[in-house]
Amino acid sequence: MRLFILLSELLFAVMISLIFTLHYEGKGFGEGVRYGLYAGWLVGSIQLGSYCYMPIPLALTLAWVAAEVIKGLGAGVILALTYRKS
């Protein structure tokens, strides 16, 4: 099970980085925040759907959505601060 979690996080990191680099405009920190929010809300919307088929409280679902938005935001900011086109 841990292997699948590791592979899932690795795939997330690779794909979010790839999409960022394909659409990189070089606008700095703000671009990372914008991209991170978009990516976070995208993944968060998938978590929101889990409430429909899993017997979990709505508060837990909303916490998962918030965690995905924060994770996406962090990834976007890190990408914006570290990536430079050569």
C-alpha positions as CSV (number, residue, x, y, z in Angstrom):
1,M,0.0,0.0,0.0
2,R,2.8,2.4,0.8
3,L,4.3,1.9,-2.6
4,F,1.1,3.1,-4.2
5,I,1.0,6.2,-2.1
6,L,4.6,6.9,-3.0
7,L,4.0,6.4,-6.7
8,S,0.9,8.5,-6.5
9,E,2.8,11.5,-5.0
10,L,5.6,11.0,-7.4
11,L,3.2,11.1,-10.4
12,F,1.5,14.2,-9.0
13,A,4.9,16.0,-8.6
14,V,6.0,15.0,-12.2
15,M,2.7,16.0,-13.8
16,I,2.2,19.3,-12.0
17,S,5.8,20.2,-12.9
18,L,5.4,19.2,-16.5
19,I,2.2,21.2,-16.9
20,F,3.8,24.2,-15.2
21,T,6.9,24.1,-17.5
22,L,4.8,23.8,-20.6
23,H,2.9,26.9,-19.9
24,Y,5.6,28.9,-18.1
25,E,5.4,32.7,-18.8
26,G,8.2,33.9,-16.5
27,K,5.9,36.1,-14.4
28,G,7.4,35.1,-11.1
29,F,5.8,34.5,-7.7
30,G,2.3,35.5,-8.8
31,E,2.3,33.0,-11.7
32,G,3.1,30.3,-9.2
33,V,0.3,31.3,-6.8
34,R,-2.2,31.4,-9.7
35,Y,-1.1,28.1,-11.1
36,G,-1.0,26.5,-7.6
37,L,-4.5,27.6,-6.9
38,Y,-5.8,26.2,-10.2
39,A,-4.0,22.9,-9.6
40,G,-5.2,22.7,-6.0
41,W,-8.8,23.4,-6.9
42,L,-8.6,20.8,-9.7
43,V,-7.4,18.1,-7.4
44,G,-9.6,19.3,-4.6
45,S,-12.7,18.9,-6.7
46,I,-11.9,15.2,-7.1
47,Q,-11.7,15.0,-3.3
48,L,-15.1,16.7,-3.0
49,G,-16.6,13.9,-5.2
50,S,-15.4,11.3,-2.7
51,Y,-18.1,12.5,-0.3
52,C,-20.7,11.0,-2.6
53,Y,-19.5,7.5,-2.4
54,M,-17.6,7.2,0.9
55,P,-19.2,7.1,4.3
56,I,-17.3,10.1,5.7
57,P,-18.3,13.3,7.4
58,L,-18.6,16.4,5.2
59,A,-16.1,18.2,7.5
60,L,-13.4,15.6,6.6
61,T,-14.1,16.0,2.9
62,L,-13.8,19.7,3.2
63,A,-10.5,19.3,5.1
64,W,-9.2,17.1,2.3
65,V,-10.2,19.8,-0.3
66,A,-8.5,22.5,1.8
67,A,-5.4,20.3,2.1
68,E,-5.2,19.7,-1.7
69,V,-5.6,23.5,-2.4
70,I,-2.7,24.2,0.1
71,K,-0.6,21.4,-1.4
72,G,-1.2,22.8,-5.0
73,L,-0.5,26.3,-3.8
74,G,2.8,25.2,-2.3
75,A,3.8,23.3,-5.4
76,G,3.0,26.3,-7.6
77,V,5.0,28.7,-5.5
78,I,8.0,26.3,-5.3
79,L,7.9,25.8,-9.1
80,A,7.7,29.5,-9.8
81,L,10.6,30.2,-7.5
82,T,12.9,27.4,-8.8
83,Y,12.1,27.0,-12.5
84,R,13.9,29.1,-15.1
85,K,13.8,28.7,-18.8
86,S,17.3,28.3,-20.3
